[in-house]
Amino acid sequence: METFLQALIFVVGFPLLAMYGAIHVRRRVPLEVQMEQNDVAGFFLAVLGLVYGVLLAFAVIAVWEDLDKAREVSDFEANGIGDLYRLAEALPDDSRKVIQEQAMAYASLVIHDEWPEQGRGRESDKALLQMDAIWTTVRTFEPHGPREEAILAKLLDEVQTINDNRRQRLVAARDGIPRLVWTVLIGGGVITVLFTYFFGLKNPRALLAMTGLYGAAIGFVLFLIAAMDYPFSGVVSVQPEAMEMVLHRIDVLEAARH
């Protein structure tokens, strides 16, 4: 629903508003007066369009990099769960079973409980408590011999990696474009469209078509930025595919074990 509203505002509303303004100006300003400004207005619009285009490009690159980073962090977290499960294989059966079950439970909570929550900028308390339970189990494990001491050190490193990537994922879920930047993006688009009103064309339909298409081009880019703004919500978002793949492989191993 939110994505549909964004599309309605930027892709439909922005061009329609631009064309409405063009009609309003055409009715109030004589065509001869508008045509006198064509050369000067064309120069200013070219410069302004270039500056605004660079600004839009930077915004698109910024949100794309944030999306890519969020996907990378999520993949690292999922890989950590898989490695934790595998490392626990080397422990005595009692400790192995507890850690592996906790790893599976955490992966399931991230997929089914935390992923929908982080799309709203929140975290799952259940996943947080499950992460704490994994920490407690690994920290309280008493190794016997150098082999288990080495495994414990690797387990601690893996749990820290999972925890760090989880924290970065949750931060990325709340990290969007600041309101000031959105104000500049939308304000710059409005000002750029306003400059087109200084042009005068004898054919009013051609003027409306050009103004509408110009507004639509800006609207599409703004919609793209809005759709990728928060990496875990909207149509263009990171999905828990990596964690689902890891959990599926663990389920296969568990089925083979039994």
Secondary structure, DSSP 4 states (H G I P E B T S, - for coil): -HHHHHHIIIIIIHHHHHHHHHHHHHHHS-HHHHHHTHHHHHHHHHHHHHHHHHHHHHHHHHHHHHHHHHHHHHHHHHHHHHHHHHHGGGS-HHHHHHHHHHHHHHHHHIIIIIHHHHTTT---HHHHHHHHHHHHHHHT----SHHHHHHHHHHHHHHHHHHHHHHHHHHHHH----HHHHHHHHHHHHHHHHHGGG---S-HHHHHHHHHHHHHHHHHHHHHHHHHSSTTSSSS---THHHHHHHHHHHHHHHHH-
